[in-house]
């Protein structure tokens, strides 16, 4: 499934479920923003893009709503192996997944801590071509930037 197809599914086929997901995990994403500087909107949009808001096979079985791969040298926690043999970080709770995701992002994008979502939207790396641009489109569609501490 292509990234564009996944985003289309998120934006047009499950609006009620997505809204419920945003409401449920907003407090956790906000706390991660306060502690690590990752915008609330970025975390919520990535969770929607990567796991459909926790409904993907990986999200349901590993509490990994962000699609973070498992590499034993980079993560000391548990591993979940999917049906295709892919290895993913596994968390005891979704909340722990959010905190690890925020730490993961700041480790790889130190300079982006405390910046607004538009700064993140221009980043490179992490996923397919124009990944961050698409994350920005999800943020704008759901008006997730209204939830951020640093707003445009």
Number of C-alpha atoms within 10 A of each C-alpha: 5 8 16 12 10 15 19 14 15 21 18 8 11 13 13 9 14 21 12 12 18 20 11 11 18 18 13 18 25 21 16 22 23 15 14 17 22 30 29 29 29 26 28 29 28 23 26 27 26 24 21 24 25 22 17 17 15 25 23 14 16 24 25 31 32 26 21 17 17 19 13 12 6 9 14 10 12 14 18 19 16 13 9 6 8 12 19 21 25 26 21 12 11 19 17 15 21 24 18 19 22 23 18 15 17 17 12 11 15 14 10 18 19 18 16 21 25 16 13 20 18 12 14 14 11 11 9 11 11 16 19 24 16 19 25 24 15 23 24 15 12 17 12 21 22 14 15 20 18 15 12 9
